[in-house]
Every structure is written in structure tokens, then in C-alpha cells.
Amino acid sequence: MDLFQMPISNLSGVSNARLMYFQKLGIFSVGDLLYFFPKSYENRMNQKYVAELSDEESATLTVRILDVASRRVRQNLTLVQVMAEDDTGTLKLTFFNQKYLLTSLKAGQEITVFGKVNRRIGYFEMTNPSIQKASKGGNFSENFIPKYPLTKGLTQGVMQKIVADGLVQAKEHIEETLSMDIRQRYCLCELLYALENIHFPTGEEELQAAKKRLAFEELFYLMLGLKKLKLQQKKMAGPKLVNYKIAEEFAKKLPFGLTNAQKRVTREICNDFKQGYQMNRLVQGDVGSGKTMVAAMAMLICAKSGYQAVLMAPTEILARQHFEGLKTYFEEFGVSVELLVSSMKKKEKTSVLTGLSEGNVSLVIGTHALIYDTVQFQKLGLVITDEQHRFGVKARSRLTEKGENPHCLVMTATPIPRTLALIIYGDLDVSVIDELPAGRIPVATRIADETKREKVYEFVAKELAKGNQAFVVCPLIEESEALDAENAIRLQEELQKTYLRDYRIGLLHGKMKADEKDSVMNQFANGDYDVLVSTTVVEVGVNVPNATVMVIENAERFGLASLHQLRGRVGRGQKKSYCFLNLADEKARKRLEIMEKTIDGFQISEFDLKHRGPGEFFGTRQHGLPSMKLSNLSYTMETVRLAKEATEQVLSEDSELELPKNKRLRKAVQKMFSEHSYVNQL
């Protein structure tokens, strides 16, 4: 048996009781365990004396215990307090609900502790520090202690012990996947060394070497897989769509002129249609850049060429908006278009399904309802997904499988620097609509600290008094829909009792069911609510031209891309619109100032790339990529560049990865993409 595939239950310490906790973390095998990387480390290399400490720093100290005592604060809270000292000062250690320390810690004992210190009058204090009995010489035996993202039922100590055991077991079985040539050219350490030092680094230099190797490896496999997919797709014959002039006629009927960027991207799509192979193209465009019109022209070309086209949106309200906005245009050209969403009555659905299967309906716009087995097309030629990162690969695959290699167009309003987009979307051709329609009124953006919060809501009230509407968005507290919902509910109650007591306030959050969300959004769009308090679920899928104000609470908790997406929910009508970034932490002001200076999403993304690195962007594709094991913060542009260079070199001499030296590499790429339906193409 491949030891990497060996069940984790074979390791000592993984009892049946613990097994379920490991599985909850996605750890089923020894390989899963070794690629379950720490989220952070306690760096205990630089030991200090008490006299050298600064307030709120993390430090390692070796101290002598003077006294150990406990006191019960309330029914469910007992404090164990340890007074200790070294030759330079006194340190107080406070532990919550750890009564066992009363027997394991004794006066006169020497211990080493690590934690965050706080200055008190006459001494420093550590709360719940890591603790270990010091060796005879007083030196701590481990310099870097890994901290894993765990679930309830597992402790750091247990995880560390089992990972260490897994490394020992795997030591003689780990196969190197990168050739000696690649490792030498890019100065990469061996895989075994990387795995040992990503979990238990012997020093900072060793940790960075491990991160570099594993980040390169992950990006290299990703790019190889995506490039190979692209090469395979170029060999697949696609429908011949030939009626390009219809796009020009469509453009003439619009009440506004197309931008040069829209015209350029439409030409790129038409060129794909001419090539004879299946199109797989991404259209990137800022909020309001006109992606929908480009998609509409592509759908019309498809219909007039004798094929059917489908546009899938992530939410019902967005699907309805697309349908209502495009229906009139399509019908002018004698092309039938229908809507298909889950909330429709059975009779309506049956009519649409019959029309699609018999070929009487040329175009359909809808949601996930489109991927059901009951949906059959007579001659599907084009599949378009809007806000593509909201759909899993399987959802898109199920839709494309309803035709014979239909052309695929995916759209996103998340701006990514072009050089990075070409890598992240390596299996797709990339088009960029980098121009906004003329006459669009920019959204005025202002950063407001806590002292100006009341004035912000006074301004909101004035806008509401004019008959306009407003969004108020809560921060993401943590990855928990329950907590985010609670936060949104509290904010709604606060606004209803204080600043906006005279107005109707709706509530939207992730814990609500899909039909509840759609109902609230429809009510807001129809004017039944003056204000919508929401979590980030409002980021995509709503067009309310009457909304002129966006207030984002605790804006420092959001990434720039999310802030830009949220701001794009206003300024969609003909009225001047505003976005307020309310800060609770003034330290974040400098990072957010770019939002005041520009509404150009690509400029903002370039700023983000320069200041935070490329790691943040690898999450933008979400379900469209294999899961990435290494924290994306470990990626640097240099690592990305090197992985791209290596990818091009390897594929230029062995496009199928068939050479003996690439056998293990091919296997590693297939394993990375194994959860996806297109693995057989690799």
C-alpha cells in the first residue's frame, strides 16, 4: 500500500473516538495529515528576561515558580494563578479552568513559558501561556511550535504528536515529484525536508525554504493541470456559429453606444466561434462595465446560427433581472427567450422544458434549476455563467454535458490583475472589459471613524427622506453564518431604535433560506424597504437603481476586492451615490485610502497585489480550482513567476507528461485534480 494512502487510523494515537475529529478536518490518510499544514507558529527562539519585556509582545521566558494558588470566580470559572520570577523581575501567570496545574506545578520548579505579556503595576502578566518544564540547562527544546486549525475534540499537543509519528512512518516512503533539474534550477529543497520543516522547522531559514518548495509545488501542479486542460480543449470541436452581423444590428438598437472594450471583447468571442474548436473564455469586467450586453450579443449570434444558448446566474433575483432586461431586445429579433428558476409553478416549468427539448425555445436564463436532469436541449451551442466563482465545477460540467462541446463563456466582476488572471484561469482564454460606459456618475467614497458614525447615518436619513434607498453591510465576524446573522440582527435593531427609526429596515443574512433571501431582495428592489441591513451575501446578485448609499460597518475587516464589490451595489441609476467605510480600527485607514481615490477595480486590484501579494487572489476562483493546501499567504509573485516559467518549460518539451522523468509529476497533477470531473482529460 502507498503509505501516503494509508488510513490515518493506522497511526498510534488515532483511536476510533478521535478518528471522526480528523475526518471532520478532511484528514483520512497519512498523506492528508502531512499536507494539513500549520496556520501559524510559536517562535520560541529568542528567549527574554522579564526586565526586557514590552507590553503586548509575545515572548519566551524561563522562570522559577514562587507560588501556585487557585480561586473560583463564578460557577463555571476557576483561575489558577502562578507567581514566578527570574533574576530580573516578577511574572504572573493566569490560567482559566486548568485546575490540574495545581498538582503539576510546584514552588521552586523551573518552567519555560510562551505567550503574550501585558504590563501591570510592578509586574508583567501572561494569560493562558504555553508551558513546559525547562531542561536542566534552562533551554527550551523546540524553537518553532506548530499551531494547527483544529476542531473541537483535538488539541494542539495531540495533533503535533500524531503529525510527528506520521512523518516518521512516511520517511522511507515519500517519493520526490520534482526532478533534480527543476529543484536545482529554482533552488528548491527536497520534499521530505520541506514536509519536516513545514511542521517542525528547526529555524526561520528552514521554514522559509519549506514554504518556498511547497508553494512552488502547489502552484506548479495547478498551472500544469490548467494548461493541459486548455491544450485538450483546443482539440475539441465546437459548434459553428456564423451569424456575426446580428451583433452589429443588436448594438444599433441599444439606447447607448458600446464602449471600445465591449466591442473588442465581442470580436474576441466571435473569433473563437470561427475557430472550429470549443470556446472556453473568461470575461472580466468591473461592476457596470457592460458584461451582460456582451453576453447578450453572444447568445443572439448563437440563436441566429441555429443553436440554443443558456445563461446561468447565481441567484433568482439576478436571473430575473437579466431576463426582464434582455427579453425585449431578443424578441425584437424574433428569438424566443424563457426564464427557468426553482420558484416557478410546475405548469410554467413544464412549458419551458418542453420548448427547450423540442427546440422551440432558443435562449433560456435561469439559476441552478438549469442543471437538473429534467432540463434537456435539442441543440445547445453556448453556456454562459454569470459570477462564475459562485458555481462549482460540477454544476458547470453538468450544464455543458447537455450539449456536444458547447462554447463556454464565464463572467466575473471581481477584477484581477491581468498577469495573475492568465495564471489563475490558465485553462481559459481571458478577455477584459477595462472601460466603463460614458456618463456614469462615480460613487463618492469616504472613510469615517467612530467619531463620525452618527453623521454618516444622519446623511443616510437625508437620502432616505428624498425617496432614495440605502444598504448597510455588517462585517464578517468569523466563518460562521450563525454569528454573522446575529451581528446583522443586532445592527438592524440598533438602527431601528436610533438613527433610522422612521424608516422601514429589511434584514438579509446567510442563515436565511434561499427563498427567504430572494423574497427580502425583491421587497427591497420593489421599494417595500427603505434600508437593507445585510451581511456580505448582498455582494452579488442585486440591481437596485434607487439605492444611493452604501454603509459598510467595520470596513477594516474586509478585503479591498470585497469593498469594491459592495460599493458596486450603488451608483447603478442616474443619481449621485455614496459609499461610507466606517472604521473601528484607525490603523486600517491607510490601506483603505485607495477606495477614496478611485472606482477602478483593476487599479484597486493592482494596489492589493503590490501590498498584500498574490495569495489573496487565488481564492477568487473558489469552487473552480482544486483545494489549495498551503496558506495562500505563502505565495509571492516571485514564486508564481517561477512556477509559470517551469510549467511552460516542461510542457514545451513534453506536453502530455509522458517522459519517464515526468511520470511522478503527471501522477501528482492528476491527484490534485482528482476531485473534478475533468481529471480524465489530464
C-alpha positions in Angstrom: 0.0 0.0 0.0 1.1 3.5 -0.8 1.9 4.9 2.7 0.5 8.3 1.7 -2.8 6.5 1.1 -2.6 4.5 4.4 -5.6 5.2 6.7 -4.7 7.6 9.5 -6.3 5.2 11.9 -3.2 3.0 11.4 -1.1 5.7 13.3 -0.7 5.3 17.1 -2.8 7.8 19.0 -5.7 7.9 16.4 -8.4 6.0 18.3 -11.8 5.3 16.9 -13.1 8.2 19.2 -10.5 10.6 17.6 -10.9 9.4 14.1 -14.1 11.3 13.5 -12.5 14.6 14.5 -9.7 14.0 12.0 -12.2 13.2 9.3 -14.0 16.4 10.1 -10.9 18.2 9.2 -10.6 16.3 5.9 -7.8 14.1 7.1 -8.4 10.5 6.1 -4.9 9.3 5.2 -1.3 9.8 6.2 -0.9 12.0 3.1 -3.8 14.2 4.1 -2.2 14.5 7.5 1.2 15.6 6.2 -0.4 18.1 3.9 -2.5 19.6 6.7 -0.2 22.5 7.3 0.1 24.7 10.5 -1.7 28.0 10.3 1.0 29.7 12.5 3.9 29.0 14.8 5.1 30.0 18.2 8.6 31.3 17.7 10.5 30.5 20.9 14.0 31.0 19.6 14.5 34.4 21.1 14.2 34.0 24.9 14.0 37.1 27.1 14.3 38.1 30.7 11.4 39.8 32.5 13.2 43.2 32.5 13.5 43.1 28.7 9.7 42.7 28.1 7.5 45.2 26.3 3.7 45.5 26.7 1.7 43.2 24.4 4.6 41.4 22.9 4.9 37.6 22.6 7.9 36.2 24.3 9.6 33.0 25.7 10.9 33.1 29.3 12.4 30.6 31.7 11.2 31.4 35.3 11.1 29.9 38.8 7.8 29.3 40.4 7.2 31.2 43.7 3.6 30.2 44.5 0.7 28.4 43.0 -2.9 29.2 44.0 -6.5 29.0 42.7 -9.7 30.9 43.2 -13.2 30.3 41.9 -14.6 33.4 40.2 -18.0 32.0 39.4 -19.7 28.7 38.9 -18.0 27.8 35.6 -14.8 29.7 36.0 -11.8 28.8 38.1 -8.5 30.7 37.9 -5.1 29.1 38.6 -2.6 31.9 39.3 1.2 31.3 39.4 3.7 33.8 40.7 7.1 33.3 39.2 10.4 35.2 38.7 13.8 35.3 37.1 16.8 37.3 38.1 15.4 40.5 36.7 11.7 40.6 37.7 8.3 39.1 38.5 5.9 37.4 36.1 2.3 36.4 36.9 0.7 33.5 35.0 -3.0 33.2 34.9 -4.8 30.1 33.6 -8.6 29.6 33.1 -10.2 26.3 34.1 -6.9 24.3 34.3 -7.1 23.0 37.9 -4.8 20.1 37.0 -1.9 22.6 37.1 -2.3 22.8 40.9 -0.7 19.3 41.1 1.8 19.6 38.2 3.3 22.9 39.2 5.2 23.4 42.4 7.1 26.2 44.2 10.8 26.1 43.3 10.2 24.5 39.9 11.8 26.0 36.8 9.5 26.2 33.7 9.6 27.7 30.3 6.5 29.7 29.1 5.5 31.3 25.9 2.7 33.8 25.4 1.6 37.4 25.1 2.5 39.6 28.0 0.7 42.6 29.5 2.3 45.2 31.7 0.8 45.6 35.2 1.9 47.8 38.1 5.1 46.2 39.4 5.0 43.1 37.2 4.1 41.5 33.8 1.2 39.0 33.3 0.7 36.2 30.8 -2.8 34.7 30.3 -3.1 31.0 29.3 0.5 30.7 28.1 2.1 27.6 26.6 4.1 25.9 29.4 6.8 23.3 29.6 9.2 22.2 32.3 12.6 23.5 31.5 15.5 21.3 30.9 18.4 21.2 33.3 20.2 24.0 31.4 17.1 26.1 31.2 16.8 26.0 27.4 13.6 25.3 25.6 13.9 22.2 23.5 11.8 23.3 20.5 12.2 26.6 18.7 9.1 26.7 16.5 5.9 25.1 17.8 3.2 24.5 15.0 -0.3 25.6 15.6 -3.0 23.9 13.5 -6.5 24.9 12.6 -8.3 22.4 14.7 -11.8 21.3 15.5 -13.3 20.6 19.0 -12.1 17.3 20.2 -8.5 17.7 19.2 -5.7 19.6 21.0 -2.5 21.1 19.6 -0.5 18.6 21.6 -2.3 15.6 20.2 -2.0 16.9 16.6 1.7 17.6 17.0 2.4 14.1 18.3 0.4 12.4 15.6 2.0 14.5 12.8 5.4 13.7 14.2 4.5 10.0 14.1 3.2 10.3 10.6 6.5 11.9 9.4 8.5 9.1 11.0 6.3 6.4 9.3 6.4 8.2 5.9 10.1 9.0 5.9 11.2 6.0 3.8 8.2 6.1 1.5 8.0 9.8 0.4 8.6 10.0 -3.4 10.1 13.1 -4.8 7.9 14.5 -7.6 10.1 17.3 -8.8 13.1 16.4 -11.0 16.6 17.2 -9.9 16.8 19.6 -12.8 13.8 21.7 -11.6 14.9 21.6 -7.9 18.4 22.8 -8.8 17.3 25.5 -11.3 14.8 27.0 -8.8 16.8 26.3 -5.6 14.1 24.1 -4.1 14.6 21.7 -1.2 13.6 18.1 -1.3 10.0 17.1 -0.5 10.9 15.2 2.7 12.9 18.1 4.0 10.0 20.5 3.2 7.4 18.4 5.0 9.6 18.0 8.1 10.3 21.8 8.3 6.8 23.0 7.4 5.6 21.1 10.5 8.6 21.3 12.8 11.0 23.9 11.5 14.4 24.0 13.1 14.8 27.7 12.3 13.4 30.6 10.3 15.6 29.9 7.3 14.4 26.3 7.2 10.8 27.3 7.5 11.0 29.7 4.6 12.8 27.0 2.4 9.9 24.6 3.2 7.3 27.2 2.3 9.0 28.1 -0.9 9.2 24.5 -2.0 5.6 23.6 -1.1 4.1 26.8 -2.5 6.1 26.3 -5.8 4.9 22.7 -5.9 1.3 23.6 -5.4 1.3 26.4 -8.0 3.3 24.3 -10.4 0.8 21.4 -10.3 -2.1 23.8 -10.6 -0.7 25.6 -13.6 0.3 22.3 -15.3 -3.2 20.9 -14.8 -4.9 24.0 -16.1 -2.5 24.4 -19.1 -3.1 20.7 -20.0 -6.8 21.2 -19.8 -6.5 24.2 -22.2 -4.5 22.1 -24.7 -7.1 19.4 -24.6 -10.0 21.8 -25.0 -8.3 23.3 -28.1 -8.6 19.8 -29.7 -12.4 19.6 -29.1 -14.6 20.6 -32.0 -17.2 23.2 -31.1 -20.4 24.3 -32.7 -20.0 26.5 -35.8 -21.7 29.9 -35.0 -21.5 32.1 -38.1 -24.1 34.9 -37.9 -21.9 37.6 -36.5 -23.6 40.6 -38.2 -26.6 40.1 -35.9 -24.4 41.5 -33.1 -23.9 44.8 -35.0 -27.7 45.1 -35.6 -28.2 44.4 -31.8 -25.8 47.2 -30.9 -27.6 49.7 -33.1 -30.8 49.1 -31.3 -29.3 49.9 -27.9 -30.2 53.3 -26.4 -26.5 53.8 -25.7 -23.3 53.1 -27.5 -21.0 50.2 -26.8 -17.6 51.0 -25.3 -14.4 50.2 -27.3 -13.7 47.5 -24.6 -17.1 45.9 -25.2 -16.5 45.9 -29.0 -13.1 44.4 -28.5 -14.3 41.5 -26.3 -17.2 40.8 -28.6 -14.7 40.4 -31.5 -12.6 38.0 -29.4 -15.7 35.9 -28.8 -16.6 35.9 -32.5 -13.1 34.9 -33.4 -13.5 31.9 -31.0 -16.7 31.0 -32.7 -14.9 30.9 -36.1 -12.0 28.7 -35.0 -14.0 25.4 -35.0 -12.9 24.3 -31.5 -14.8 24.7 -28.2 -14.5 28.2 -26.7 -13.6 28.4 -23.0 -13.3 32.1 -22.3 -13.4 34.3 -19.2 -14.8 37.8 -19.4 -13.5 40.0 -16.6 -15.2 43.4 -16.2 -15.8 45.8 -13.4 -19.3 46.3 -11.9 -21.3 48.2 -14.5 -18.8 47.7 -17.4 -21.4 46.0 -19.6 -20.6 42.3 -19.5 -24.3 41.4 -19.8 -24.6 43.2 -23.2 -21.6 41.3 -24.5 -23.2 38.0 -23.3 -26.4 39.0 -24.9 -24.7 39.5 -28.3 -23.0 36.1 -28.0 -26.4 34.5 -27.2 -28.0 36.2 -30.2 -25.3 35.0 -32.5 -25.8 31.5 -31.2 -29.6 31.6 -31.7 -29.3 33.0 -35.2 -26.8 30.3 -36.1 -29.4 27.6 -35.3 -28.3 26.7 -31.8 -29.6 27.2 -28.3 -27.9 29.3 -25.5 -28.2 29.3 -21.8 -27.3 32.0 -19.2 -27.0 30.7 -15.6 -27.0 33.3 -12.7 -26.2 32.6 -9.0 -29.4 34.0 -7.6 -33.0 34.0 -8.7 -33.3 37.8 -8.5 -30.3 38.3 -10.7 -31.7 35.7 -13.2 -35.0 37.6 -13.3 -33.2 40.9 -13.8 -31.2 39.5 -16.7 -34.4 38.1 -18.2 -36.5 41.2 -17.8 -33.7 43.4 -19.2 -32.9 41.2 -22.3 -36.4 39.8 -23.2 -37.5 42.9 -25.2 -34.2 43.0 -27.2 -34.3 39.3 -28.0 -38.0 39.3 -29.0 -37.3 42.2 -31.4 -35.1 39.8 -33.4 -37.7 37.1 -33.3 -35.8 35.0 -30.9 -37.7 33.2 -28.1 -36.3 33.5 -24.6 -37.6 31.9 -21.4 -36.9 32.1 -17.6 -36.3 28.9 -15.6 -36.0 29.2 -11.8 -37.0 26.9 -8.9 -39.8 29.0 -7.6 -41.8 28.8 -10.9 -45.0 26.8 -10.9 -44.9 23.3 -12.3 -47.0 24.2 -15.3 -44.7 27.1 -16.2 -41.6 24.9 -15.8 -43.1 22.1 -18.0 -43.8 24.6 -20.7 -40.2 25.8 -20.7 -38.8 22.3 -20.5 -40.9 21.2 -23.5 -39.8 24.2 -25.5 -36.1 23.6 -24.8 -36.2 19.8 -25.6 -38.2 20.4 -28.9 -36.1 23.4 -29.9 -38.9 26.0 -29.8 -37.0 28.0 -27.1 -33.7 29.3 -28.4 -32.5 31.1 -25.2 -33.0 30.4 -21.5 -31.9 32.4 -18.5 -32.0 30.8 -15.0 -30.3 29.5 -11.9 -29.2 26.1 -10.7 -32.6 24.8 -11.8 -30.9 24.6 -15.3 -28.7 21.7 -14.3 -31.5 19.3 -13.3 -31.8 16.1 -15.3 -35.2 17.2 -16.5 -33.7 20.0 -18.5 -32.8 18.8 -22.0 -31.8 20.8 -25.0 -32.3 20.0 -28.6 -29.1 21.7 -29.8 -27.1 23.5 -27.1 -24.4 25.7 -28.5 -23.4 28.2 -25.8 -23.3 28.1 -22.0 -22.7 31.3 -20.1 -22.3 31.5 -16.3 -22.5 34.9 -14.5 -20.4 35.4 -11.4 -18.7 32.2 -12.2 -16.9 31.7 -8.9 -20.4 31.1 -7.3 -20.7 27.8 -9.2 -18.9 24.6 -8.6 -17.1 22.8 -11.4 -19.6 20.0 -11.3 -22.5 22.4 -11.8 -20.9 23.9 -14.9 -19.9 20.5 -16.2 -23.5 19.2 -15.8 -24.7 22.1 -17.9 -22.1 21.7 -20.7 -22.8 18.0 -20.8 -26.3 18.8 -22.1 -24.8 19.6 -25.5 -22.0 18.4 -27.7 -19.0 20.5 -26.6 -20.9 23.8 -26.4 -19.0 27.0 -26.2 -18.4 28.2 -22.7 -18.3 31.8 -21.5 -17.8 32.7 -17.8 -18.1 36.2 -16.4 -16.9 37.8 -13.3 -17.0 41.3 -11.8 -14.0 40.5 -9.5 -11.1 42.4 -11.0 -7.8 40.5 -11.0 -4.5 41.9 -12.4 -4.2 40.6 -16.0 -0.9 38.8 -15.4 -2.3 36.9 -12.5 -5.6 36.2 -14.2 -3.8 34.4 -17.0 -2.3 32.1 -14.4 -5.3 31.5 -12.1 -7.5 31.0 -15.2 -4.9 29.1 -17.1 -7.5 26.8 -18.7 -9.4 29.7 -20.1 -8.7 32.5 -22.6 -9.1 35.8 -20.8 -10.9 38.9 -22.0 -11.0 42.1 -20.1 -13.6 44.9 -20.3 -11.5 47.6 -18.8 -13.7 50.6 -19.6 -16.9 52.0 -18.1 -19.7 53.4 -20.2 -19.5 57.2 -20.7 -21.6 59.4 -18.4 -21.6 57.0 -15.5 -21.5 59.0 -12.2 -18.7 57.8 -9.9 -19.7 56.7 -6.4 -18.2 59.2 -3.9 -16.4 57.2 -1.2 -15.5 58.4 2.3 -13.7 56.8 5.3 -15.4 57.6 8.6 -14.0 56.8 12.1 -16.2 56.2 15.2 -16.5 59.9 15.9 -18.3 60.4 12.5 -20.6 57.4 12.6 -23.6 59.5 13.8 -23.0 62.0 11.0 -22.9 59.2 8.5 -26.3 57.9 9.5 -27.7 61.5 9.5 -26.6 61.7 5.9 -28.3 58.3 5.2 -31.5 59.7 6.7 -31.4 62.7 4.4 -31.0 60.5 1.4 -34.0 58.4 2.5 -36.0 61.5 3.0 -35.5 62.2 -0.7 -37.1 58.8 -1.5 -33.8 57.0 -2.1 -32.7 53.7 -0.5 -29.6 52.5 1.3 -27.6 49.4 2.0 -25.9 48.8 5.4 -23.5 45.9 5.4 -22.2 44.1 8.5 -18.6 42.7 8.8 -17.9 39.1 8.7 -17.2 38.3 12.3 -15.7 34.8 11.6 -16.5 31.9 9.3 -19.9 31.3 10.9 -23.3 32.1 9.4 -24.9 32.0 12.8 -22.7 34.7 14.3 -22.9 36.8 11.1 -26.7 36.6 11.3 -26.6 37.6 14.9 -24.5 40.6 14.1 -26.9 41.7 11.3 -29.9 41.3 13.6 -28.3 43.5 16.3 -27.4 46.2 13.8 -30.9 46.2 12.4 -32.3 46.6 15.9 -29.9 49.4 16.7 -30.7 51.4 13.6 -34.4 50.9 14.0 -34.2 52.3 17.5 -31.8 55.1 16.8 -30.6 56.8 13.6 -33.2 55.4 11.2 -36.2 54.9 13.5 -38.6 56.5 11.0 -37.8 54.1 8.1 -38.5 50.5 7.1 -35.5 48.3 7.5 -35.1 44.9 5.9 -32.7 42.1 7.0 -30.7 39.7 4.9 -28.1 37.2 6.1 -26.6 33.8 5.2 -28.6 31.7 7.6 -31.8 32.5 5.8 -33.1 30.0 3.2 -32.7 30.8 -0.5 -36.4 31.7 -1.0 -36.3 34.0 2.1 -33.3 35.8 0.7 -35.0 36.3 -2.7 -38.1 37.5 -1.0 -36.3 40.1 1.0 -34.3 41.3 -2.0 -37.4 41.5 -4.1 -39.1 43.6 -1.5 -36.1 45.9 -1.3 -35.9 46.2 -5.0 -39.6 47.0 -5.2 -39.3 49.7 -2.5 -41.0 47.9 0.3 -37.9 48.6 2.5 -36.0 51.9 2.7 -32.9 50.2 4.1 -31.4 46.8 3.8 -29.1 45.6 6.6 -27.1 42.7 5.2 -24.1 40.5 5.6 -21.8 40.0 2.5 -24.5 37.8 0.8 -25.6 41.1 -0.9 -22.2 41.3 -2.6 -23.5 39.7 -5.8 -26.9 39.5 -7.5 -28.9 42.6 -7.0 -29.5 45.7 -9.0 -31.5 48.5 -7.2 -31.1 51.7 -9.2 -32.9 53.7 -6.4 -30.2 52.8 -3.8 -27.8 55.7 -3.5 -26.0 54.9 -0.2 -23.8 52.0 0.9 -22.6 52.0 4.5 -20.0 49.3 5.4 -19.5 48.8 9.1 -16.1 47.8 10.4 -14.7 48.2 6.9 -11.3 47.2 8.1 -12.5 43.6 8.3 -13.0 43.4 4.5 -10.5 42.9 1.7 -10.4 45.6 -0.9 -12.0 43.4 -3.6 -15.0 42.8 -1.3 -15.3 46.5 -0.5 -15.2 47.3 -4.2 -17.9 44.7 -5.0 -20.1 46.0 -2.2 -19.7 49.6 -3.4 -20.8 48.4 -6.8 -24.3 47.8 -5.4 -25.0 51.6 -5.6 -24.4 54.1 -8.3 -26.5 51.9 -10.8 -29.0 54.6 -11.5 -28.8 58.3 -12.6 -28.5 59.8 -9.1 -25.3 60.7 -7.3 -24.4 57.8 -5.0 -22.2 57.5 -1.9 -20.2 54.8 0.0 -19.1 55.2 3.6 -16.4 53.0 5.1 -17.0 53.1 8.8 -13.8 52.2 10.7 -13.5 50.8 14.2 -9.7 50.5 13.9 -8.0 53.6 12.7 -4.8 51.6 11.8 -6.6 50.4 8.7 -7.2 53.9 7.2 -4.0 53.9 5.1 -4.9 50.6 3.4 -8.4 51.8 2.6 -7.5 55.2 1.2 -7.2 53.8 -2.3 -11.0 53.3 -2.2 -11.4 57.1 -1.8 -9.1 57.7 -4.7 -10.5 55.5 -7.5 -13.5 53.5 -8.6 -11.4 51.5 -11.0 -11.5 47.9 -9.8 -8.4 46.9 -11.8 -6.4 49.7 -10.2 -7.5 48.6 -6.8 -6.5 45.0 -7.5 -3.1 46.1 -8.7 -2.7 48.0 -5.4 -3.8 44.9 -3.5 -1.3 42.7 -5.4 1.5 45.1 -4.7 0.8 45.4 -0.9 -0.6 42.0 0.0 0.9 39.7 -2.6 -0.9 37.3 -5.0 -2.1 34.8 -2.4 -5.4 36.6 -1.7 -6.4 36.3 -5.4 -6.2 32.5 -5.5 -9.5 32.4 -3.6 -11.4 34.3 -6.2 -12.0 31.2 -8.3 -13.3 29.3 -5.3 -15.0 26.1 -6.5 -13.4 26.4 -9.9 -10.0 25.3 -8.6 -8.7 22.2 -6.7 -8.4 22.9 -3.0 -5.2 24.6 -2.1 -3.4 23.1 0.9 -0.8 25.7 1.7 -2.0 29.1 3.1 -2.2 31.3 0.1 -0.4 34.0 2.1 2.8 32.0 1.5 2.6 32.7 -2.2 4.8 35.5 -3.6 4.8 36.9 -7.1 8.4 35.5 -7.5 7.1 32.0 -6.6 4.2 32.5 -9.1 6.6 33.7 -11.8 9.0 30.7 -11.3 6.1 28.2 -11.3 4.8 29.7 -14.5 8.2 29.5 -16.1 8.7 25.9 -15.1 5.3 25.0 -16.4 6.0 26.4 -19.8 9.4 24.7 -20.0 8.1 21.3 -19.0 5.1 21.4 -21.4 7.1 22.7 -24.3 9.2 19.5 -24.3 6.6 17.1 -23.0 3.0 18.4 -23.5 1.5 15.1 -22.3 3.9 14.5 -19.4 4.7 11.1 -20.9 8.5 11.1 -20.5 9.8 8.8 -17.7 11.2 11.7 -15.7 7.7 13.3 -15.6 5.8 10.1 -14.6 5.5 11.1 -11.0 4.8 14.6 -11.9 1.8 13.5 -14.0 0.6 11.4 -11.2 0.8 14.4 -8.8 -1.2 16.6 -11.1 -3.9 14.0 -11.6 -4.1 13.6 -7.8 -4.5 17.3 -7.3 -7.4 17.4 -9.9 -8.8 14.1 -8.8 -12.0 15.5 -7.2 -13.0 17.2 -10.5 -14.9 15.7 -13.4 -12.3 16.7 -15.9 -9.5 14.6 -14.4 -9.7 12.1 -17.2 -8.7 14.8 -19.6 -5.3 15.1 -17.8 
